[in-house]
């Protein structure tokens, strides 16, 4: 249901106005603005990119393990846009010195996931013919109206390696797809086929944000597997036409924004499949299977504006939704899967009546008509999210806060994230981010994050 455990509370907002905006108290209104020649056509070709440097500290491990991450990321893109044709090619590269220079402190799966990556990002071509547009290639598509809680946003895989820390722009990952959009007045019909079976990134079982240590502690097996290595293994091949996914969306834009969704999709989370008892005890390298079974999703979303308030909502029904059930306290643990029906709802509002400030509140809940017994992780949790964003000093200063709670009384955990950033010059920004996790009393989305509070120092340069 969650779009993200928490994205950057200062990102994803639209600028209030073009230009400099209103005067403020520090004299930025005197900065000269370069006039643009209205007769000069913009170039159809654009090359740019982003360099980001993050230094992160474990706030509860400052003596024994202070460095959480030292990640450098470079993104590059080239765009071409004509009247009827557009193309985009982008790449992503990253390296984390904490994992590259201290390999002996981490298992192989953690090194593979966090140490470095070089991968293509979006790479697509789009052709517009009359009211139709065809888009082919690797692309990011988002569904729904929720910013932090969304039961219908099931298209794009996610980067969940660091829960609550991924910015919204890097949370969703591209996937190979063929997409056709038809436009008629205020209506839009979108149909998409996805032949690529990819489920994004997540922390390995015993990784820095993995759930395995806490699950093993529940079952009393920590000492038995102390020297073993664990990794996830997806049951589905990455490219297999039998695993293709299909998506349809019909939307209307007017006084009310309405959308209706249908999808045959593979479960992004996947059912955990544990090794058999003999393998578990005798082998040193163990794989935990992830079986991403198919289910059907139908849904609806909408928005309505009333004064300074923007109301939004989502409803969905998951048919034959796979769920992990079993007893992790058994020796050895027992996990099975079953299919069920799950209904989801989200209501939210955004208030923009305070100058340069937006406040978002979203509440989501799932309902099982026939609740499964002994679920590994509850999928019907009530989830509340509050986000406050403030911009000042000609948009140079950005402040944000996010709070999330899982369960009606927070017994399944929650988190708080605070962000501040300042633009030193065009495209050059420094930032500070702090996050605190509260795992909760019951097994929930933040299982095992007992000593994971972090402070991040950020540098960003857009060119």
Secondary structure as GFF3:
##gff-version 3
##sequence-region A 1 463
A	DSSP	three_ten_helix	28	30	.	.	.	ID=ss1
A	DSSP	beta_strand	45	58	.	.	.	ID=ss2
A	DSSP	beta_strand	67	81	.	.	.	ID=ss3
A	DSSP	beta_strand	85	96	.	.	.	ID=ss4
A	DSSP	alpha_helix	97	100	.	.	.	ID=ss5
A	DSSP	three_ten_helix	103	105	.	.	.	ID=ss6
A	DSSP	alpha_helix	108	114	.	.	.	ID=ss7
A	DSSP	beta_strand	116	129	.	.	.	ID=ss8
A	DSSP	beta_strand	132	139	.	.	.	ID=ss9
A	DSSP	beta_strand	159	160	.	.	.	ID=ss10
A	DSSP	alpha_helix	168	171	.	.	.	ID=ss11
A	DSSP	beta_strand	175	184	.	.	.	ID=ss12
A	DSSP	beta_strand	187	194	.	.	.	ID=ss13
A	DSSP	beta_strand	201	202	.	.	.	ID=ss14
A	DSSP	alpha_helix	212	219	.	.	.	ID=ss15
A	DSSP	three_ten_helix	223	225	.	.	.	ID=ss16
A	DSSP	beta_strand	229	234	.	.	.	ID=ss17
A	DSSP	three_ten_helix	241	243	.	.	.	ID=ss18
A	DSSP	beta_strand	245	252	.	.	.	ID=ss19
A	DSSP	beta_strand	256	266	.	.	.	ID=ss20
A	DSSP	beta_strand	271	273	.	.	.	ID=ss21
A	DSSP	alpha_helix	277	282	.	.	.	ID=ss22
A	DSSP	beta_strand	285	291	.	.	.	ID=ss23
A	DSSP	beta_strand	294	306	.	.	.	ID=ss24
A	DSSP	beta_strand	309	327	.	.	.	ID=ss25
A	DSSP	beta_strand	334	351	.	.	.	ID=ss26
A	DSSP	beta_strand	357	367	.	.	.	ID=ss27
A	DSSP	beta_strand	383	392	.	.	.	ID=ss28
A	DSSP	beta_strand	397	406	.	.	.	ID=ss29
A	DSSP	beta_strand	414	425	.	.	.	ID=ss30
A	DSSP	beta_strand	428	438	.	.	.	ID=ss31
A	DSSP	beta_strand	454	462	.	.	.	ID=ss32
###
